[in-house]
């Protein structure tokens, strides 16, 4: 009599199941891949999109203008300031004296004005300028690409700070409760009543806004919502048996909070994250549009949207910035919906 075959069962962690579920939600998963790819690619923008040459061979000597400033006289040009590398490439090409220039794939920079001298800006889209130029002659495609990196970096840093502060405060209030929770809630209610936009206007009138200052100001108000989420989760989780068991075994408060309760309270944090990124990008665009955001000539989506409203008949200044915003925010929303479904507590519950 043969022994029956025993099928080995390989257990999977809850996180592995959630990741596999996330990958089955195609629009969210593919949006995540696309966003990650283009965000990583955006850090190579100075190499892919720039008016500075990558490499120049002049008189048997190599130069790397993308990393170092060179005056025009270095390469035999009779002009003031930095060399015109696009013109220099054409000169070397027709001279045939062994000198050569390697330019980026898209040879225009985000802060370079009057890039199309053939007509007065703004210029329509063409083979030279795929998305046209703005009212100062700067390439719109390049400014959108650089603005994507700035907007997403701003949102990620902002959300990270807000989540750290909000989780820390919410965990303390939900775990300890009592008078600490009561007095802190009254302070949060007063703090939340301060008008955010007026605060930004006052600070902008005193200090020159920059990337770090805007993150700091928005973070002063952005942590409140996350605090409520975590506080509620901690009130619910601390009443469960595994928390009582950890306390009975002599675990310290920090161990109970960060090792036992917090990992079981991260579902709302993870699901709220993508939507917080959408809010941060929208807030930065709105502040830039109103003139209280990043200082010029920073490549900003909000500044381009403002130009589109001022030059409504220059359709490329309206269509392309708004299209870039809509597509980016829509993909982030798709990611958020997929994450929310994958991390739904009822999805893998044993009580279903």
Steps between C-alpha positions, in 0.01 A plus 500: 500500500652828388507799727284793390694795370513792737476837331715761668320821581710809492357772717513860380515813703216748486727756331585257217130438441429871491782567252373218277150648519638843410670356191171352379342847490651588165430871468641571844800272456592632155451858617740429784762361258461799266524757779808335651669472158447863401585628847831312494559622144431860604817501711692459174335810352822709515661237277201433274366857471747785521647778289846409630708250305577166659848467349711728279819404324692818417861498386541139618381586849174385661261732684183419695283816504203322658702483823710818471462853368717603206509851345446525127863596436607152614363355177584787266164676507493878496211572736441602861429240767460128458548329167207435269539124477232440237666750266840361591390152393401630156826694464713197580291280273555720193861591585614138491811570707458204736314686774159369601215558746258249656176667605218355715213324322282809545740797482305764695510598866213588736624854570627589152301790349448598136587156367320570169616834355292455183187651660381672814404265785291312584578273205282217374609133525750395236765239431747711701262567790258209538261682735582853383650777712356719774470878505873533574609261226577210737430147381171375649585129468821543700330708767225239534758223540698691763174606667394134527811422703453807721129434560538130580809555717315774687201270557708202615708705747191678629300178547794331674534785752125524555466126555789484746363789706137391472574136587715596798246740648200279421669194650576687824146636530332170420725292726515719810161671467371679810592863562777491239248411233243754623738797514674404173166473319404850610836631374456319167151650460637850556796439269276361225286816514793718386439596132771329297500729196525819707791350690681426174432854372639654820812280494552568127484873562772474766723224363579398144327165440717207403475122481590435864292786642186388315541142625542633855190724480279233347625244752395727786138434405513172307565265795160554662299261282746212543497555877124431511540179297776357718338612825183310413694190396698499826186535710357197322815286506615566857188333636587166336647200676839500328572848638402394852722193464798712390453735797465204740831359369671825597534668160572873519261759360723567198516128419124464531436807287748446218539122493152375584231762439646710217552215247132411546393864455674581170217407263344850503848652472590300190164552333498872578854554366434526123209738556721712726749522211221621272409766755861613537553535123172689466593731789838582345344567159236723660758699696719542191199612298409762764859623518574377852690187402848428370698807390558567129651377277436158661344253255155481657175354373301769677699775329433338161128475578506871589663576164230297328230708665679822400553379142174316445534509120842333516333161530822308571547696823156381612482145367841353581542620863143399589540168319822425691326579829189297422691193383737506799228552760275242333773235512569578867126465572500162319791395722310614807188305404704186435684534833171555683352182351816294561532613864131475582485321841198299382681367193694226682296478817438153643152613606371534142 
